[in-house]
Amino acid sequence: MRILLTGATGYIGKRILPVLIENGHHVICCVRDPKRFNPPKSIKPFIEIITIDFLDEESLVNIPQDIDAAYYLIHSMSSSKDYDRLEEITAINFTTYLNKTSVKQVIYLSGIVNEDNLSKHLESRKNVENILNDGRFSLTTLRAGIIVGSGSASFEIIRDLVEKLPLMITPKWLNTKCQPIGIRDVIEFLEKSLLNEKIYDQNFDIGGPDILSYKEMLLDFAKVRRLRRWIYTVPVMTPKLSSYWLYFVTSTSYKLATSLVESMKVEVVCRDNKINDILEVNPEKYIKTIQRAFLKIESNQIVSSWKDSQISGIKKINISDFIDVPNYGCFKDIRERDFVSRKDTVGKIWSIGGENGWYAANGLWKLRGYIDKIFGGVGLRRGRTSPTNLEAGDALDFWRVIYANKKEGKLLLFAEMKVPGEAWLEFKIKENKLIQTATFRPHGLLGRLYWYSVVPLHEIVFRGMINEITKPK
C-alpha cells in the first residue's frame, strides 16, 4: 500500500514510519525541509520524500495521486498565537488536495474533546476534525489525552517537575483528571487502524486503564524514580502565572506552556474503550509506561523527541536557509588547535551539550540559559535527544543542529536563544586540526553592542572549550 505520512519529522511521525515500513508499505513522507529529515539508510528504499508545506498551496502539487491512505499528524500549537487559524488553513488545504487523489482513508490523531467548555487548543483539534470530515475519503479520528513515552512533551515536562522540585506549590488545575496513554499503545492504535473498514467514518477516544489527576501522575512518577515529593495546590495562581511557572521550571516554550495550562483545566477522559476491543489493543498502565520510557532512555534508544519536531516557537526556520554561514557584516571568533586522536576529538564534539555540558565555563552557559528564559527564549533545558548522536534538525540546548557529518568531521549549530542577531557555532576537522568558529551577524546597533559586551567572555568560554575538546584522554 502507498501511505502518505504528514508530520514525518515530528514525534509521532518518526515513531510510526518504521512500523509502516516493517508492515510492507511504501511511505510518502511529507516534510517542509528535506535537510531536517534523516531516516535510517535501511528504510530509504521504501520511502519517497516530498517537500510540502500545507500552508503553501503551490507546494501541494507534489502530492502524488496514487495513494491508498494518509496519516494526518500536523499541529501548530507552539508556532504562533494564531495557531488555531493556521491549523484551520492547513486542514482545508490538506482536504482539498487529498480529494484529488485516490486515497480511501485518512487517520487523524487528535485530542480528547468531550467537555462542553474546551480550551483553544482542543477547540482547534475539534475544528480540524470537522474540516477533515468534509473530505471525500473515510476519516478515522483517534482522540488521545496525555501521551507518555521517552521524548514526549508530557513525559519531559513531568520529569522536569518531579526531578527538579522536591516541594511544589502548584496551581489548582493539578487536580484535573486525565487518562494518559503510552506512546507504544498510540502507535499500535495508529497501525491497526490503517485501512480497517470497521472504523471508517468514526471517532474514538484512546487512553490507558488509569484515570488520574495531574498531581497523581507527578506523585506516581516520583515513586518510579524513588523520590519523595510534596505537592500543594493553591487557588490563587492565575493562568498567566501558571504558564510562567511551567515555562521556567520545564523545557517547554512559553507559547506551549500557555496552551498547555489552558488545556489542563479541561478533563481529558475517554467516553468509552470500545476501540480497544475492535482493534485488540490492551493499553499499559501509567506506571508501566514510565518504566518503559526510562528503559529506552537508559539504553539510548530514544527514536524521537518533541523538542526536535519544531523550533519551540522561537524561530521558524528551514535548515537550508542557514547552512551557508555568512561572512559579510559578521563578527567571528576563530580558534584552531591540533589534536592527537581524531576519534576522541570527534567523539567529544558529538557529545557536546545536554548533561555533558560545554566542556568549559558551564556556569556561564547556564547563566546565559537563565537570561534567555527571562527574555522568553528556550534556555538550556531542552538538552539533547541522544547523548552521542546528532542529526540535522536536532535540538541541542539553545542551538539547532544545521549540519552534522561525523565522517567529514563537521558540526554546524544555529542559535535559537534570544539574541539581537543570528549566531552560528561550527566545529570542523581539517587534517589533524580542529577549527572552531563562532559567527554572529548583528541586527543593528544593539547587535553590535551585544557582541562587544560578550567578547571578554569568549576568551574563557571558547578557548576553554576547544582546549578541552582537543585534549588527549
Summary of the structure (lengths in Angstrom):
residues: 473
radius of gyration: 22.9
end to end distance: 51.4
largest distance: 66.8
contacts: 1579
relative contact order: 0.10
helix: 41%
strand: 21%
